[in-house]
Amino acid sequence: MFRKRITAVAVGLVACHALCAAAADTKTVEVMHWWTSGGEAKALAVLKDGLKAKGDAWKDSPIAGGGGEAARTVLKARVASGNPPDAIQMLGFTIPEYAQEDYLQNLDAVASKEDWDKLVPAPIQKFSKVDGHWVAAPVDVHRTNWVWANKKIFDQLKLTPPKTFDELVADADKIRKAGYVPLAHGGQAWQEATIFDSAVMSAGGPKFYQQALVKLDPSALGSKTMEKAFDQMRALRGMVDPNFPGRDWNLATSMVITGKAAMQIMGDWAKGEFASAGKQPNVDYLCFNYPGTDGAFIFNTDQFAGFKKGDASLPGEYAFASTIMDKGVQAKFNQIKGSIPARLDVPQDGFDECGKKSMNDMRAALKTDSMVGSFAHGHAMPDGPKNAVYDVVTHFFNSNQSSADAVKSLVAAVKNSQ
């Protein structure tokens, strides 16, 4: 089905040959991405400056939309019309889908020269490489099983980070009675899916998460353990304010920053918003693992891939890939973005306490095979079943459906998507 959507690109790419060769001469790289919030824009400037330092130019093509769905839609249209960008931000299974159709630049020469094989964790390389060849450069590692909390509210109510889900429920009740929104949330499918990442991990642990959301085992998907994950989702739904539908994720983060809400369950890109607002960890806000997920590291990684354009070699794209993987660039970029470097050799100097915790937790999770891809962000399953699970999760979150019925819907949706 994927092939049918974009086979028209072949003719377009050949026709584009002369134009692309000209682009190579000027070394201007058009970069499509969805980093448009305040914190994201500041981090993106690091990449732009890094490319400029190599003597190349960055042509910005932002597509707003926190989860990247809009950018993926635009990309498909541009590929089908024979006018893909030079490079694009990509997540998870989207990378091998395009690579297997032979549309992505081979980055082996840069990767070999700069020793990427030894620097990038294996779970990330699963998406960076296709058939043993590097086709994407990872710039960061984000973690989704985070809770961000307003420290003033926690101090006022004498709360400490909850270790169990039951403790989280009890804390939310105290927070609500004190006049605050317990959980800041944006009612968008990808945000509800992000919460589901943590609920499944909390209910069953890393092995269950992999069995259910990576291997798509029907027995795991239809289990009582999965019902417990939906039970957590139902409890979380009761913690949000009535104005949550359609709210962007960064606006939910702002609710925590300004003290309207006590907590947000979100990937560590949220930390970029705190940093942009001049807030400090353990001073203005707290970061802690979603209750019941200690030892687990649910990740997604932003990567950049370049598109082939006829037979033209695009040195600008190779310089761009090298910029993305530069040790100093990754350090500076991730300190602003809230994420951690995709390279394992970047020192912790300059990272705040949340960043250092994330770096240490990732290394520990790598040793126990507990670093697992985020379902919500396309690193656990391909788009077909992912979209089907999205529908089940968001329907459940926004309805009165029982957990038992949601589990039945989940099993059927995954089966029908395959």
C-alpha positions as CSV (number, residue, x, y, z in Angstrom):
1,M,0.0,0.0,0.0
2,F,2.9,2.3,0.8
3,R,4.4,1.6,-2.6
4,K,1.2,2.5,-4.4
5,R,1.0,5.9,-2.7
6,I,4.5,7.0,-3.9
7,T,5.4,5.1,-7.0
8,A,4.8,8.3,-9.0
9,V,7.9,9.7,-7.5
10,A,10.3,7.8,-9.8
11,V,9.5,9.9,-12.9
12,G,9.5,13.1,-10.8
13,L,13.0,12.4,-9.4
14,V,14.4,11.8,-12.9
15,A,12.9,15.1,-14.1
16,C,14.3,16.8,-11.0
17,H,17.9,15.8,-11.8
18,A,19.1,19.1,-13.2
19,L,17.5,21.2,-10.5
20,C,18.9,18.9,-7.8
21,A,22.4,19.2,-9.3
22,A,22.1,22.9,-9.0
23,A,21.1,22.6,-5.4
24,A,24.2,20.5,-4.8
25,D,26.4,23.2,-6.2
26,T,25.0,25.7,-3.8
27,K,24.9,23.3,-0.9
28,T,21.5,24.5,0.2
29,V,19.6,21.9,2.2
30,E,15.9,22.2,2.5
31,V,14.9,20.6,5.8
32,M,11.3,19.6,6.7
33,H,10.5,19.3,10.4
34,W,7.8,19.9,13.0
35,W,9.8,21.7,15.7
36,T,7.8,24.9,16.0
37,S,7.3,25.4,19.8
38,G,9.4,27.9,21.6
39,G,11.8,25.4,23.2
40,E,12.0,23.4,19.9
41,A,12.8,26.5,17.9
42,K,15.7,27.4,20.2
43,A,17.1,23.9,19.9
44,L,16.7,23.9,16.1
45,A,18.9,27.0,15.9
46,V,21.8,24.9,17.1
47,L,21.5,22.6,14.1
48,K,21.2,25.6,11.7
49,D,24.3,27.2,13.2
50,G,26.2,23.9,13.0
51,L,25.4,23.5,9.3
52,K,26.3,27.1,8.6
53,A,29.7,26.5,10.3
54,K,30.3,23.9,7.6
55,G,29.7,26.5,4.9
56,D,26.3,25.2,3.9
57,A,22.8,26.9,4.0
58,W,19.7,25.7,5.7
59,K,16.3,26.2,4.0
60,D,13.6,25.9,6.6
61,S,10.4,24.0,5.9
62,P,8.4,23.7,9.2
63,I,5.2,21.8,9.3
64,A,3.4,22.5,12.6
65,G,2.1,19.5,14.6
66,G,3.6,18.0,17.7
67,G,3.5,14.4,16.8
68,G,4.7,14.8,13.2
69,E,1.5,13.4,11.6
70,A,1.0,16.6,9.5
71,A,4.6,16.5,8.3
72,R,4.3,12.9,7.2
73,T,1.2,13.7,5.2
74,V,2.9,16.6,3.5
75,L,6.0,14.4,2.8
76,K,3.9,11.7,1.1
77,A,2.3,14.4,-1.1
78,R,5.7,15.9,-2.0
79,V,7.2,12.6,-2.7
80,A,4.3,11.6,-4.9
81,S,4.7,14.8,-6.9
82,G,8.4,14.3,-7.4
83,N,9.4,17.2,-5.1
84,P,10.7,15.8,-1.8
85,P,12.7,17.9,0.6
86,D,16.4,17.4,0.7
87,A,16.2,16.2,4.3
88,I,13.3,15.6,6.8
89,Q,12.9,14.8,10.4
90,M,11.7,11.2,10.7
91,L,10.5,8.8,13.4
92,G,10.7,5.0,13.8
93,F,9.2,2.8,11.1
94,T,8.7,5.7,8.7
95,I,12.5,5.5,8.0
96,P,12.7,1.9,6.8
97,E,9.4,2.3,4.8
98,Y,11.0,5.0,2.6
99,A,14.4,3.3,2.6
100,Q,13.1,0.0,1.4
101,E,11.6,1.9,-1.6
102,D,15.1,3.2,-2.3
103,Y,14.3,6.9,-1.8
104,L,16.8,7.7,1.0
105,Q,20.4,8.7,0.7
106,N,23.0,6.1,1.7
107,L,25.1,7.6,4.6
108,D,27.6,4.8,5.0
109,A,30.5,6.9,3.9
110,V,29.9,9.5,6.7
111,A,28.9,6.8,9.2
112,S,32.0,4.8,8.6
113,K,34.3,7.8,8.8
114,E,32.8,9.0,12.0
115,D,32.3,5.6,13.6
116,W,28.6,5.8,14.1
117,D,28.3,2.0,14.7
118,K,30.2,2.3,18.0
119,L,28.5,5.5,19.1
120,V,24.8,4.9,18.7
121,P,22.8,2.5,20.9
122,A,21.6,-0.7,19.1
123,P,17.8,0.0,19.7
124,I,18.3,3.3,17.9
125,Q,20.3,1.7,15.0
126,K,17.3,-0.5,14.4
127,F,15.7,2.5,12.8
128,S,18.8,4.3,11.5
129,K,20.0,1.4,9.3
130,V,18.2,-0.7,6.7
131,D,19.7,-3.9,5.3
132,G,22.9,-3.0,7.1
133,H,23.2,0.5,5.6
134,W,22.9,3.8,7.4
135,V,20.1,5.9,5.9
136,A,19.3,8.3,8.8
137,A,21.3,10.3,11.4
138,P,19.8,10.3,14.9
139,V,20.1,13.6,16.8
140,D,18.5,12.8,20.1
141,V,16.9,10.3,22.4
142,H,13.6,11.2,24.0
143,R,12.0,9.3,26.8
144,T,8.2,9.2,27.1
145,N,7.7,7.6,30.6
146,W,8.2,11.0,32.4
147,V,6.0,13.0,34.7
148,W,6.7,16.7,35.0
149,A,5.4,18.4,38.2
150,N,5.1,21.9,39.6
151,K,7.4,21.9,42.6
152,K,5.5,24.7,44.4
153,I,2.3,22.7,44.4
154,F,4.0,19.5,45.5
155,D,5.7,21.4,48.3
156,Q,2.5,23.2,49.4
157,L,0.7,19.9,49.6
158,K,3.7,18.0,51.1
159,L,3.7,15.6,48.2
160,T,6.7,13.5,47.0
161,P,6.9,11.8,43.6
162,P,4.6,8.8,43.7
163,K,6.2,5.4,43.3
164,T,3.0,3.4,42.6
165,F,-0.1,4.2,40.5
166,D,-2.3,4.0,43.6
167,E,-0.1,6.7,45.2
168,L,-0.5,8.9,42.0
169,V,-4.3,8.5,42.3
170,A,-4.2,9.5,46.0
171,D,-2.0,12.5,45.2
172,A,-4.3,13.6,42.4
173,D,-7.3,13.7,44.8
174,K,-5.3,16.0,47.2
175,I,-4.3,18.2,44.3
176,R,-7.9,18.5,43.1
177,K,-9.2,19.3,46.5
178,A,-6.6,22.1,46.8
179,G,-8.0,23.8,43.7
180,Y,-5.5,22.7,41.0
181,V,-5.9,20.6,37.9
182,P,-4.1,17.3,38.8
183,L,-3.1,16.4,35.2
184,A,-2.5,18.8,32.3
185,H,-3.4,17.0,29.1
186,G,-4.1,17.9,25.5
187,G,-6.9,15.9,23.9
188,Q,-5.1,14.7,20.8
189,A,-4.7,11.1,19.8
190,W,-0.9,11.1,19.9
191,Q,-0.9,12.6,23.4
192,E,-3.3,9.9,24.7
193,A,-1.1,7.3,23.0
194,T,1.9,8.8,24.8
195,I,0.2,8.2,28.1
196,F,-0.7,4.7,27.1
197,D,3.0,4.0,26.6
198,S,3.5,4.5,30.3
199,A,0.3,2.8,31.4
200,V,1.2,-0.4,29.6
201,M,4.7,-0.4,31.0
202,S,3.4,0.3,34.5
203,A,0.8,-2.5,34.3
204,G,3.1,-5.2,32.9
205,G,6.8,-4.2,32.8
206,P,9.3,-4.3,29.9
207,K,8.8,-7.9,28.8
208,F,5.0,-7.5,28.7
209,Y,5.3,-4.2,26.9
210,Q,7.5,-5.8,24.2
211,Q,5.2,-8.8,23.9
212,A,2.1,-6.7,23.5
213,L,3.2,-3.5,21.7
214,V,6.2,-4.7,19.8
215,K,5.5,-8.3,19.0
216,L,1.7,-7.7,19.0
217,D,1.1,-11.0,20.7
218,P,-2.8,-11.5,20.8
219,S,-2.6,-13.2,24.2
220,A,-0.8,-10.2,25.7
221,L,-3.0,-7.7,23.9
222,G,-6.1,-9.4,25.2
223,S,-4.8,-10.1,28.7
224,K,-6.0,-9.0,32.2
225,T,-2.7,-7.1,32.4
226,M,-3.8,-5.0,29.4
227,E,-7.1,-4.4,31.2
228,K,-5.1,-2.9,34.1
229,A,-3.4,-0.6,31.6
230,F,-6.8,0.7,30.5
231,D,-7.9,1.0,34.1
232,Q,-5.0,3.4,34.6
233,M,-6.1,5.3,31.5
234,R,-9.6,5.6,32.9
235,A,-8.2,7.0,36.2
236,L,-6.0,9.4,34.4
237,R,-9.0,10.7,32.4
238,G,-10.6,11.7,35.7
239,M,-7.6,13.9,36.5
240,V,-7.8,16.3,33.6
241,D,-9.8,19.5,33.2
242,P,-12.9,19.8,31.0
243,N,-11.1,22.0,28.5
244,F,-8.5,19.4,27.4
245,P,-9.9,18.5,23.9
246,G,-7.6,19.7,21.1
247,R,-5.1,21.4,23.4
248,D,-1.5,21.4,22.1
249,W,1.0,19.6,24.2
250,N,3.1,22.8,24.9
251,L,0.0,24.5,26.2
252,A,-0.6,21.7,28.6
253,T,3.1,22.1,29.7
254,S,2.4,25.8,30.2
255,M,-0.4,24.9,32.7
256,V,2.2,23.1,34.9
257,I,4.8,26.0,34.4
258,T,2.2,28.6,35.5
259,G,0.8,26.6,38.4
260,K,-2.6,25.9,37.0
261,A,-1.9,22.2,36.9
262,A,0.3,20.0,39.0
263,M,1.5,17.3,36.6
264,Q,1.9,16.4,32.9
265,I,2.7,13.0,31.5
266,M,4.8,13.8,28.4
267,G,8.1,13.0,26.7
268,D,11.1,15.0,27.8
269,W,10.6,17.6,25.0
270,A,8.4,19.2,27.7
271,K,11.6,20.1,29.5
272,G,12.5,22.3,26.7
273,E,9.5,24.4,27.5
274,F,10.4,24.7,31.1
275,A,13.9,25.7,30.1
276,S,12.6,28.3,27.6
277,A,10.5,29.8,30.5
278,G,13.6,30.1,32.6
279,K,12.6,27.3,35.0
280,Q,15.1,25.0,36.8
281,P,14.7,21.3,37.8
282,N,14.3,20.6,41.5
283,V,13.8,24.4,42.0
284,D,10.7,25.1,39.9
285,Y,9.7,21.7,38.7
286,L,10.2,18.0,39.3
287,C,10.9,15.2,36.8
288,F,10.2,11.6,37.8
289,N,9.4,8.3,36.2
290,Y,5.8,7.4,35.6
291,P,4.8,5.3,38.6
292,G,5.7,1.6,38.1
293,T,8.2,2.2,35.3
294,D,11.5,2.5,37.2
295,G,14.2,0.7,35.3
296,A,12.4,1.0,32.0
297,F,13.3,3.5,29.2
298,I,10.5,4.1,26.6
299,F,12.2,6.0,23.8
300,N,11.7,7.7,20.5
301,T,14.5,9.3,18.5
302,D,14.4,12.1,16.1
303,Q,16.4,11.3,13.0
304,F,17.1,13.1,9.8
305,A,17.2,11.3,6.4
306,G,18.0,12.7,3.0
307,F,16.1,12.0,-0.2
308,K,17.8,10.8,-3.4
309,K,17.3,13.1,-6.3
310,G,18.1,11.5,-9.6
311,D,21.8,10.5,-9.9
312,A,23.0,13.7,-8.3
313,S,25.3,13.5,-5.3
314,L,24.3,16.1,-2.7
315,P,27.4,17.0,-0.6
316,G,25.2,19.5,1.3
317,E,23.1,16.5,2.7
318,Y,26.3,14.7,3.7
319,A,27.5,17.8,5.6
320,F,24.1,18.0,7.1
321,A,24.3,14.4,8.4
322,S,27.7,15.0,9.8
323,T,26.4,18.2,11.6
324,I,23.5,16.2,13.1
325,M,26.0,13.6,14.5
326,D,28.6,16.2,15.7
327,K,29.4,15.6,19.3
328,G,29.4,19.2,20.3
329,V,26.2,19.9,18.4
330,Q,24.4,17.0,20.0
331,A,25.5,18.2,23.5
332,K,24.2,21.8,22.9
333,F,21.1,20.8,21.0
334,N,19.9,18.3,23.6
335,Q,20.6,20.5,26.6
336,I,18.1,22.9,25.0
337,K,15.6,20.4,23.6
338,G,15.2,18.5,26.9
339,S,16.3,15.2,25.3
340,I,19.7,13.4,25.6
341,P,22.3,12.7,22.8
342,A,22.0,9.8,20.5
343,R,25.7,9.4,20.9
344,L,26.9,7.4,23.9
345,D,30.2,9.4,24.2
346,V,28.8,12.8,25.0
347,P,29.7,13.8,28.6
348,Q,27.1,14.8,31.1
349,D,28.7,18.2,31.7
350,G,26.2,20.9,31.0
351,F,23.1,18.7,31.4
352,D,20.7,19.4,34.2
353,E,19.6,16.8,36.8
354,C,16.8,15.5,34.7
355,G,19.1,15.1,31.7
356,K,21.7,13.3,33.8
357,K,19.1,11.0,35.2
358,S,17.9,10.2,31.7
359,M,21.4,9.4,30.5
360,N,22.1,7.1,33.4
361,D,18.7,5.4,33.1
362,M,19.2,4.7,29.4
363,R,22.6,3.1,30.0
364,A,21.1,1.0,32.8
365,A,18.2,0.0,30.6
366,L,20.5,-1.0,27.7
367,K,22.1,-3.6,30.1
368,T,18.8,-5.1,31.0
369,D,17.1,-5.0,27.6
370,S,14.6,-2.6,29.0
371,M,15.1,0.2,26.5
372,V,12.0,-0.2,24.3
373,G,10.5,1.8,21.5
374,S,7.6,4.1,22.1
375,F,4.3,2.8,20.5
376,A,3.0,6.4,20.5
377,H,5.9,7.7,18.5
378,G,6.3,5.0,15.9
379,H,9.1,3.0,17.5
380,A,7.2,-0.2,18.5
381,M,5.0,-1.1,15.6
382,P,4.5,-0.1,11.9
383,D,1.9,2.5,11.0
384,G,-0.9,0.1,10.2
385,P,-1.3,-1.4,13.6
386,K,-0.1,1.8,15.3
387,N,-3.0,3.8,13.8
388,A,-5.4,1.1,14.8
389,V,-4.2,1.1,18.4
390,Y,-4.4,4.9,18.4
391,D,-8.1,4.7,17.5
392,V,-8.8,2.2,20.3
393,V,-6.9,4.2,22.9
394,T,-8.3,7.6,22.1
395,H,-11.9,6.2,21.8
396,F,-11.5,4.7,25.2
397,F,-10.1,7.8,26.8
398,N,-12.9,9.9,25.4
399,S,-15.8,7.6,26.1
400,N,-17.3,5.4,28.9
401,Q,-16.1,2.2,27.4
402,S,-15.1,-0.5,29.9
403,S,-11.5,-1.7,30.1
404,A,-12.7,-5.3,29.2
405,D,-14.4,-4.0,26.0
406,A,-11.4,-1.9,25.1
407,V,-9.1,-4.9,25.3
408,K,-11.4,-6.8,23.0
409,S,-11.4,-3.8,20.6
410,L,-7.6,-3.7,20.8
411,V,-7.2,-7.4,19.8
412,A,-9.6,-7.0,16.9
413,A,-8.1,-3.7,15.7
414,V,-4.5,-5.1,15.6
415,K,-5.7,-8.3,13.8
416,N,-7.6,-6.3,11.2
417,S,-4.6,-4.0,10.6
418,Q,-2.2,-6.8,9.7
